[in-house]
Amino acid sequence: MFILYEYDIFWAFLIISSVIPILAFLFSGILAPISKGPEKLSSYESGIEPIGDAWLQFRIRYYMFALVFVVFDVENGFSLSVGNEFRYIGRIRIYRSFNFRAYPNCWFSLCMVKRSIGMVLIPEYFYNKKRWK
């Protein structure tokens, strides 16, 4: 017995979803205008004349802050659903929810110790050891 005939619709969607992006790249490569020159190599500054070089070194701390924010935002979203059912769930689930909150908190404290997000969240004078003496 050959049972793969039941998956005909799946294979059709798989082939179509694979062909469409390939065709989009091919058509954009064929139809797009090709222009080489100094304007192509300069950075775009929303219509304003660019100042300086486009290859600057970014501070990773701002992206670390955004990453930590996203983790805590998602974590709080899950925690709200647990908080709504707090009195109906058992002890093991309560321990699991506290454990779920403990991992990102440990990660956040590690980021604070390594000073990877301290510049954004906490002013530098908190890290100054002379201040505490």
Secondary structure per residue as TSV (DSSP state, phi and psi in degrees):
chain	resnum	aa	ss	phi	psi
A	1	M	-	360.0	130.9
A	2	F	-	-104.4	112.5
A	3	I	-	-99.3	-3.4
A	4	L	G	-69.7	-11.7
A	5	Y	G	-65.2	-20.8
A	6	E	G	-69.6	-19.4
A	7	Y	G	-100.5	17.7
A	8	D	H	-59.2	-42.9
A	9	I	H	-65.3	-37.9
A	10	F	H	-62.3	-46.7
A	11	W	H	-65.3	-36.3
A	12	A	H	-64.2	-46.3
A	13	F	H	-64.6	-36.8
A	14	L	H	-64.6	-43.5
A	15	I	H	-67.4	-44.3
A	16	I	H	-64.1	-43.2
A	17	S	H	-70.6	-17.9
A	18	S	H	-86.6	-33.6
A	19	V	H	-77.2	-37.3
A	20	I	H	-59.8	-48.3
A	21	P	H	-64.7	-35.5
A	22	I	H	-64.5	-43.6
A	23	L	H	-64.9	-37.2
A	24	A	H	-63.2	-42.6
A	25	F	H	-66.6	-40.6
A	26	L	H	-64.1	-46.8
A	27	F	H	-65.7	-38.4
A	28	S	H	-68.3	-34.2
A	29	G	H	-69.6	-33.0
A	30	I	H	-79.6	-43.5
A	31	L	H	-88.9	-17.5
A	32	A	S	-72.1	139.5
A	33	P	-	-71.7	140.6
A	34	I	-	-106.3	116.2
A	35	S	-	-130.9	128.8
A	36	K	-	-116.9	135.1
A	37	G	S	168.5	-177.6
A	38	P	H	-67.9	-29.2
A	39	E	H	-67.5	-33.0
A	40	K	H	-68.6	-34.1
A	41	L	H	-87.2	-12.6
A	42	S	S	-85.1	156.4
A	43	S	-	-79.4	150.1
A	44	Y	-	-94.7	126.0
A	45	E	B	-119.2	44.2
A	46	S	T	57.8	42.1
A	47	G	T	88.2	-8.5
A	48	I	B	-92.8	149.5
A	49	E	-	-62.9	126.0
A	50	P	-	-65.9	142.4
A	51	I	-	-110.4	120.9
A	52	G	S	79.5	-168.1
A	53	D	-	-88.4	150.8
A	54	A	S	-80.1	-19.6
A	55	W	-	-91.8	81.9
A	56	L	-	-105.9	156.0
A	57	Q	-	-89.8	120.0
A	58	F	-	-86.3	154.3
A	59	R	-	-84.4	123.6
A	60	I	H	-74.4	-16.2
A	61	R	H	-63.9	-33.6
A	62	Y	H	-67.3	-37.8
A	63	Y	H	-71.6	-34.7
A	64	M	H	-63.0	-40.9
A	65	F	H	-62.3	-42.3
A	66	A	H	-64.4	-39.1
A	67	L	H	-65.6	-44.2
A	68	V	H	-63.3	-39.9
A	69	F	H	-61.6	-43.8
A	70	V	H	-64.1	-41.7
A	71	V	H	-62.3	-46.7
A	72	F	H	-70.2	-31.4
A	73	D	H	-66.5	-45.9
A	74	V	H	-66.2	-39.7
A	75	E	H	-62.2	-42.4
A	76	N	H	-68.1	-32.8
A	77	G	H	-63.2	-42.4
A	78	F	H	-69.5	-35.0
A	79	S	H	-69.0	-30.4
A	80	L	H	-64.7	-38.3
A	81	S	H	-68.6	-33.8
A	82	V	H	-69.9	-38.5
A	83	G	H	-65.3	-29.5
A	84	N	H	-68.1	-32.7
A	85	E	T	-106.6	25.7
A	86	F	T	-63.5	-38.7
A	87	R	T	-81.6	-12.3
A	88	Y	T	-98.3	-10.6
A	89	I	S	-97.1	160.0
A	90	G	-	-82.6	179.4
A	91	R	H	-66.5	-38.6
A	92	I	H	-64.0	-39.9
A	93	R	H	-68.5	-33.4
A	94	I	H	-64.9	-43.5
A	95	Y	H	-62.7	-39.4
A	96	R	H	-65.4	-37.5
A	97	S	H	-68.7	-37.3
A	98	F	H	-66.6	-37.4
A	99	N	H	-65.2	-38.5
A	100	F	H	-61.7	-36.1
A	101	R	H	-80.3	-22.0
A	102	A	H	-73.7	-36.6
A	103	Y	H	-61.5	-51.7
A	104	P	H	-65.3	-31.0
A	105	N	H	-66.6	-38.3
A	106	C	H	-65.8	-39.5
A	107	W	H	-64.7	-40.9
A	108	F	H	-63.2	-43.3
A	109	S	H	-67.6	-33.9
A	110	L	H	-64.1	-40.8
A	111	C	H	-63.3	-36.9
A	112	M	H	-69.1	-40.1
A	113	V	H	-66.2	-40.7
A	114	K	T	-79.6	-2.8
A	115	R	T	61.5	30.3
A	116	S	S	-81.1	-27.0
A	117	I	S	-121.8	7.0
A	118	G	H	-65.5	-29.6
A	119	M	H	-64.1	-32.5
A	120	V	H	-88.1	-42.7
A	121	L	H	-84.4	-46.6
A	122	I	S	-122.0	134.6
A	123	P	-	-59.3	155.6
A	124	E	G	-66.2	-25.8
A	125	Y	G	-69.7	-13.2
A	126	F	G	-72.3	-26.8
A	127	Y	T	-86.2	-9.6
A	128	N	-	-72.6	118.6
A	129	K	T	-73.1	-27.1
A	130	K	G	-67.1	-27.6
A	131	R	G	-65.8	-32.1
A	132	W	G	-88.8	-6.1
A	133	K	-	-87.4	360.0
